[in-house]
Amino acid sequence: MVLPQNSKQEKAFIRLVVTFITLIKSSCKSIQEILKQAKRAEDERSTFIIKRIFQPVYERYIEELKNSNQIDFTDAILQATEICRSSHPVKYEYIIVDEFQDISVDRYKFLKVLREGNPPAKLYCVGDDWQSIYRFSGSDMALFNQFSDYFGSTEINRIETTYRFGEPLVSLSSQFIQRNKAQIKKDIHPFNPQTKTELQFCAYERRDYCNAIGQLVASIPADKSIFLLGRYSFDDYYLSFLYKSVKEGNRFYYFIGDKKIEFLTVHKSKGLEADYVIILQCNKDTYGFPSMVSDDPVLDYVLTKSDQYPYGEERRLFYVAITRAKIKTYVLYDKRFPSVFVDEFLHSEKVTEESYVKHPNANKKWTRSADKFLLTLYHEGKSIKYIAEKMGRSQTSIVMRIGKLEGKQ
């Protein structure tokens, strides 16, 4: 099968291959190990994909690096580990690690070798499990949560002061993230008790989406910085038709009214801040926030263990998003389809375990037979909820698909 060039399918395939290569290298596993696991599980699909697609691409990637005399970031970690293991060239009194919540197996092994070569050295790690959002890049929460099991006797110093934002956002964001009992309990408070940071939820009609953003931006003082944040890099799609944009290096800006505003994905915004933050598309949808996209099962062989709590990493990502603001965070959502996270804040009584169910067919392409089945159920008078459950898709995707199909007729 040949994928159309620059199509969604081609881009999704490339992302899958790149993610696999990143994860297999950071996990310090070999292709043969992964293949054995898949065969042992009698997983014919994953075995085929790994052997026929991933393995040749991975081997060609390694060959290209070698031929061009280059290494990637994971290679740098792995090679440094081997050099230190064989020679222990430098003695350290202290080894200090920042962003430890993002630690992966390859980096853990590097730290372990550094310590073995410097037994008296003290290891000091700073991290925040509330902001662990890089599982797809190989980070392993177990290395953070079970630190003493991996590194021995440990002393914990809690950093519970925030210098960026104040109440009521401090309390609201803390309650939200600690709904997952697996997160380490903390009592966060602002450095300056007088600091005030608000959190506001703004519903919009689908046809007025861009205007709603324009009105919010217009209400913000001209001298204040603003971030537009999206769960995905395409969350600004509709804005591109209405507002002028410019790319400066790796940064992307929109000109809305008289303001120049940076658009970032939430992942890229981590560690950054602005006076005002506007979070886009917080809808209940496959590509909403939380994202309902399921990982391809083949990645289970290279991904670290996931949260038992529903949407655990998506919850941490939403926490990161709402806490980028110093003055105010706006959360935008389609009034017909507020995401489960929006409902938690506004209508907590509506949220049940069913609210967090992922849709098994969310990633599948619509086919003629699926469209026919959808319209049959719809014209029989079945409810949107019934159709969504029957077809394994979100209610939002069902409504949008019906609208598209009915519009063609």
Phi, psi and omega in degrees: 000135179251126180276138178301137182297136179065014178280166177300322181296318180295316181295320179295320179296315180298317178300319181297315181294315180298317179298317179300313181298316179301314185288320182292326179287316183290336179276352181062031176258162177254161177302321182296321177299314181296318179298318179299318179298316181294319179292320179299326180276000183055039181265089186294321181298309181295322178301316180297313182297316181295314186285318187268338183241300186296314185300309179296322179293317180298314180296323178292322178299313179298319180296318180296319177300315182295316182294329181265006179056047181234162172226156174262181186298317180296323175301320180300318178294313183295319180291321177297322178298315180294320179298315181292325180294323185275333187228339184043062189290335187233140177259136181236146171270322181227141172240115186247128183237127176260161179054045187293342178295345180264012184298138178241172184300317181297321180286325175299316180296325177296313178298319181299317179293320177302318181288322179298327179277348180223069185309324181284345185298140178262134180260122180239117184241136178243128180197165181224107182296341178292343183243028177277105189227019186237038177300324181292349176256003175109358181295145185234107183298335180298325180294333178275307186291334180245042185308312184294332177294329183266330187241359177089200184309132189224142171245132183253126174247121183272132173253104187240017179252130175253135181259356184265308190234163183235198178283153002275359183298325180303309182291316182296315181290323180294317178297320182296310185289328183275004170297330172277107186292349178284343178286145180294131182288132179222156176243084185283139176216151181284146177301317178251109182301340181279346181294130179240128177227122185263158175231118183234135179258129186237115178274148178221154170280142185307318183289343182255016186305307183294322178295324179298319178294316179301320180293320178297314181299319181296333182279351183268133180307144187297333184271007183258143178279149184223136170250137163259121183245136177235147174296326179237159181291344180262008180293347178264011189308309184291332179297327184295341179275339187251329186240147177289144180226162179211144176251127179238102186066237178263009184251145186236131185232150170245147173256105181244114187065232179258017185247143175257117190236133181274134173256130178221156166284159180298322178302317182287340182279347183303129181090351180256171180208157175214164178295315180234144178231134175241116181263124187269154166054047178274065186249161174276098185201165179306313179254039177268207180219102014285150175292137178255012179288128179270143175294145174299132182306334181296334181286346179301337182281347181234346178282150173286167184300134182273169177296145171282334181282134182302132178056038183302312181287325176296325177295316178296323179294320178293322176300315178301317183298311186286343182260018175277346188269145175265329184247312184200141173246129173254133177247115182264136179211149175293124186299337179280333188224063176295141180290166180298330178292320177297315179299325179302319181282320188263327184218063185302334181291342181276344188275123177231179178300327181296336182296338186258007182292131175277154183261116188300333182256015185302325184271354186280144179287142176291132179246170179299318181293322178293319178298318180296316179296319179300310182293326177299311179297319182296315181285344173281353178089014178292148180288157178300321180298316180298314182298317181299315180294320181295324185261358177068034180229168180285155178298324180299313182294327178295312180299315182293323180291319178299316179301319181292316182291318180293328179292334180282340188272000000 
